[in-house]
């Protein structure tokens, strides 16, 4: 299995963990009684839970691009050290994005996001060119 597909497996695990973390913080911020009940009434969540929810939504926006690139590189037999590094950069930047967003520290979230995009760009470059220099 290529490193890109290994990171794709990690990305699926991160998705499950992220969903569980988001649901837990959201439910706890609305109250345990509400979380364990029928949840008929709408309740607002706290700021921290909202940040976790938005970080999950952002993850879901970039995950399809990572999936597509990992599959193209594996199926097209185009994986290189550069694309493997790109996959690693994307994954670890996405891991860092969760606490970066949750913390609310200015610029940290944006930095993690742009680093993850750089990882996707590395993968896309290899997928399109085979990693050849122009």
C-alpha positions in Angstrom: 0.0 0.0 0.0 1.3 3.4 -0.9 2.0 6.0 1.8 -0.8 8.1 0.3 -3.3 5.3 0.9 -1.9 4.7 4.4 -2.6 8.4 5.2 -6.0 8.0 3.6 -6.7 5.3 6.1 -5.5 7.6 8.9 -7.7 10.4 7.5 -10.8 8.1 7.8 -9.8 7.3 11.4 -9.3 11.1 12.0 -12.8 11.7 10.6 -14.4 9.3 13.1 -12.4 10.8 16.0 -13.3 14.3 14.9 -17.0 13.5 14.7 -17.0 11.9 18.1 -15.1 14.9 19.6 -17.5 17.3 18.0 -20.6 15.5 19.1 -19.3 15.1 22.6 -18.5 18.8 23.0 -21.7 19.9 21.3 -23.9 17.6 23.5 -22.1 18.5 26.7 -22.4 22.2 26.0 -26.1 21.8 25.6 -26.5 19.8 28.8 -26.4 16.1 29.6 -30.1 15.9 30.1 -30.7 17.4 26.7 -28.1 15.1 25.1 -29.6 12.0 26.6 -33.2 13.0 25.8 -35.1 13.3 22.6 -33.5 16.6 21.7 -36.8 18.1 20.6 -35.9 21.7 21.5 -33.1 23.6 19.8 -30.3 24.7 22.1 -27.2 26.8 21.3 -23.8 25.3 21.9 -21.0 27.1 23.6 -18.2 28.9 21.7 -15.7 26.1 22.0 -18.2 23.5 20.7 -19.0 25.8 17.8 -15.3 26.0 16.9 -15.0 22.2 16.9 -18.0 22.0 14.7 -16.6 24.5 12.2 -13.3 22.7 12.2 -15.1 19.5 11.3 -17.0 21.2 8.5 -13.7 22.5 7.2 -12.1 19.0 7.3 -15.1 17.7 5.4 -14.5 20.4 2.7 -10.9 19.4 2.1 -11.1 15.6 2.6 -12.6 14.8 -0.9 -9.6 16.5 -2.6 -7.3 14.4 -0.5 -9.2 11.2 -1.2 -9.2 11.9 -5.0 -5.5 12.7 -5.0 -4.5 9.7 -2.9 -6.5 7.4 -5.2 -5.2 9.0 -8.5 -1.7 8.6 -7.3 -2.1 5.0 -6.2 -4.2 3.8 -9.2 -2.0 5.8 -11.7 1.1 4.3 -10.1 2.5 7.9 -9.8 3.2 8.0 -6.1 6.6 9.5 -5.3 8.5 10.7 -2.2 7.1 14.1 -2.9 3.5 13.0 -3.0 4.0 10.9 0.2 5.4 14.0 1.9 2.5 16.0 0.7 0.1 13.4 2.1 1.9 13.5 5.5 1.9 17.3 5.5 -1.8 17.4 4.7 -2.7 14.8 7.4 -0.6 16.3 10.2 -1.7 19.8 9.4 -5.3 18.6 9.6 -4.6 17.1 13.0 -3.0 20.4 14.1 -6.0 22.3 12.7 -8.4 20.9 15.3 -6.7 22.3 18.5 -5.6 25.4 16.5 -9.1 26.3 15.7 -10.5 25.3 19.1 -7.9 27.5 20.9 -9.1 30.6 19.1 -5.5 31.9 18.9 -5.3 34.3 15.9 -3.5 33.1 12.7 -2.7 29.6 14.1 -5.8 28.1 12.5 -5.1 29.8 9.2 -1.5 28.7 9.2 -2.5 25.0 9.7 -5.1 25.3 6.9 -2.6 26.8 4.4 0.0 24.2 5.3 -2.5 21.5 4.6 -3.2 23.1 1.2 0.5 23.0 0.5 0.4 19.2 1.1 -2.5 18.9 -1.3 -0.7 21.0 -3.9 2.4 18.7 -3.6 0.2 15.7 -4.3 -1.6 17.4 -7.2 1.7 18.4 -8.7 2.9 14.8 -8.7 -0.4 13.5 -10.0 -0.3 15.9 -12.9 3.4 15.9 -13.8 4.7 12.7 -12.3 6.9 14.9 -10.1 8.9 16.2 -13.1 10.4 19.7 -12.9 9.2 22.2 -15.4 
